[in-house]
């Protein structure tokens, strides 16, 4: 039954994958090589595409703008200048800025990836910062985020990684001779037997990284989205 459902979903998955292959893959500006920078991976938005301001706010509540960019679902921005400390994504309201989410940029990071995702029930967005170098998110690995409220296991061939709710992990899979990896996602159910939520083959290319997002779904309970990254994140 799972395979039948999977086949019906293939047209939708093909469209989604095509959308993921079109992100803006700008390289880090040479002039800012040693200065903090970040890219925003926009998984989903409450509304449509929107212009946002990356900014800080001082003790007097005064805003200091760092950059302006456009967020689009299933897209990644070019490199943006960053600054250690609390950063906000804000929208303009006339001359004012209203924060729609914030995160902390560590003082010892020079490159960061911020995963931006909508929570339709709470009608809010959340931001999750990852330092690719510290996380060992190298080429040939998968960075998996579990945005659901339950633990899940991601299985790449013989390699299994349990990821708690709200956490992320980097997995380096064992690639088959044909260059592919069978990826399964399971989660525990009441009878103790794992439920298979996702089962398909993915490319195990050693020249790219891949981000996997486990997202709550009202119908199936969990759905999987993926985003390949082909540049160096440097």
N, C-alpha and C positions, 0 to 999 in steps of 0.2 A: 504493500500500500504506500509505503514511504517513497519508493521509486516512482510510482505513478504520480504522486503529488509533485515530486521533484521535476518530472518531465513537463507537467503542466506549467510549472513556474519558470521554465527555461526562457521563454520569450521575455518575461519581465526581468530575469537576471541578466540577459544579454543587453537589454537597454540600460540597466543600472551599471553594468561593467563598462559599457561604452562611455557612460557619463563620467565614471571614475577615471578613465584614461585621458580625460581632457583637462586636468587641472593645470593651473599656471605653475610652471616648474622653474621659476626664476632662480638664478644662482646668487649666492651671497656677494654683495658688492665688494670689490677688492679693497676699496678705501675704508671699509668698515670691518676689516678682517678680525681685529682684536677687540671690537666693541660688541656689547650684548645685542643679539638679534633674535628674532623669533619668526616662525611661520604659524599661521592659524589653519588648522584642519577643521573645516566646517562640516560636521556630519549632518546636522539638520537645523532648521529654523522654525520658529513658531509661525512666522509669516513668510513672505517672499524675500528675494534678495534685498539687502539693505546696506547702506553706507554706515560705517561705524568709525569711531575715533579711538585709537589706542592712546591712553592718557594716564597720568598720575594725579594724585590729589594731595596737597600738603595739609599741614595741621590747621591751617585757616580755611580749609575746604576750597582752596583755589585750585582750579584745574590747570595742568600743564600738558599740552598736546605733544605727542611723539610722532604720530602718523595717522593717516586716514586710509581706509581700505574698504572694499566691498565684500560682504560675506554672501556666499551662495551655497546652497545645500550641495553636498558631495563635491566640494572644491577645496583646494588649498591655496592660500595666498602666497605672494612673493615674500621675500625676506623683509621684515619691518624692524626699524630700530627699537631697541628695548632699554630697560633700566632696571637695576636690582631693586627689589621691594614690591609693594602692592601695585599691580597694574589693573586698569579697568578697560573694558570695552563699553563705549558710551555712544548714545545717539544724540543728535542735535535737536533742540527744541527752541527754535529762534536763536537767541544768543547763549542759551544755556546748554549744558551737557547733562544728560541723565544716564547714569550707569545701568547697564543691563547685565553685568556680570563682572567678576574680578578674580584674580589669581595672584600668586606670589612668584616672582622671578628670583631664583636664588642668587646670592651675591657671587657664588663661585661658578656660575654658568656663563658661557659666552654664546651658546647656541641652544635654542629651545623650540619645542613643538607644543602648541596648545591645541588640544582637542575641544571643540565647541559643539555642544549638543543640546537640543531642546528637550524640555520635559512638558509634554502637552497637558498632562493632568494638573501640574502645579503652575503651568503657564509661565515658566521661567527658563533660563538657559544656565548651563553650568560649564565651567572651564577646567580642564585637567592638563597640568603642565608636565612635560617629560623632557629630560635632558638626554638626547639620543646617545651621547658618548657614555654617560654614567650608566644608562640602562643597557649598554652593549647592544644597541639596536643597529647592528652592522648589516652589510649586504648578505643576502642569503638567510636572513632571519625574519620571523613574524612577530609583530608587536600586537598583542591581543588585549583588548579592553572589555571588561565585563560590566556593562551598564545596567544589568538586571538586579533584582533584589535577592537572587539566590546564587549559590556557587554553581559553577559549570566546569566541565572538563573539555579541553580541546585536544584532540588526538590527531597527530600527524604521522600516519603510518604506525611504527612501533613506539613513537614518542608521545607521551601523555602529560598534560600539564593541567592541574586543577587551579582554577582562578576564583577566588572569593568574590562575592558581590562588591562592586565598586572598586575593584582592584585591576591591575594590569600586569602582564608578564611578557617577557621576550622568550621565544622558542626558536631553537635552531633545529629544523626537521631533518630526518634522514631521507634523502632524495632517491627515488627509484631510478633504474637504468634509463628509463624513457624521459627523465627530467621532470616527472610529475610527483606529486605527493597527495595521498588520499587524506582529506581533512574531514573529521567528524566532530560534531559538537554534541555533548550529552549533558544532561542534568539529572539529579536524583529526583525520584518521585516517592509517593507514600509507601509503596510496597518494597522499596529498597533497590529495585532494579533501575538502572539508568535508562532514561528516555533519549532516544536519538532524535535530535532536533535539526540536524544538518549533516549531509553526507555527499561529498562531491570531490573530484580531483582538482587540484590547483597546481599552477606552475611552481616548481621549486628552483627557479632561476637564481643563480649565484651573483648576478649582476644587479639585482634589485632587492628592495625591502618591501614588505607588505604589512599594512595595518588591517587588523580584523576587529570589527565592532560587534559585540553581542548586545542586542537592543531589545528592551521589552516590547512585546507585541500583544495586543488585546485578544487576537484570535488564536494564534499558535503558542503564545507565551514567550517565545523568543525567536528573533530573526537575526540573520547574519549579514553584515555588510563588509565589503573589503575595499581597500584602496592601495594600489601598488605605487611605490615611490622609486623613481629611477635615478635621481640625482644623489649627490654625496651628503646632503644635509650639513655642509660645511661652508 
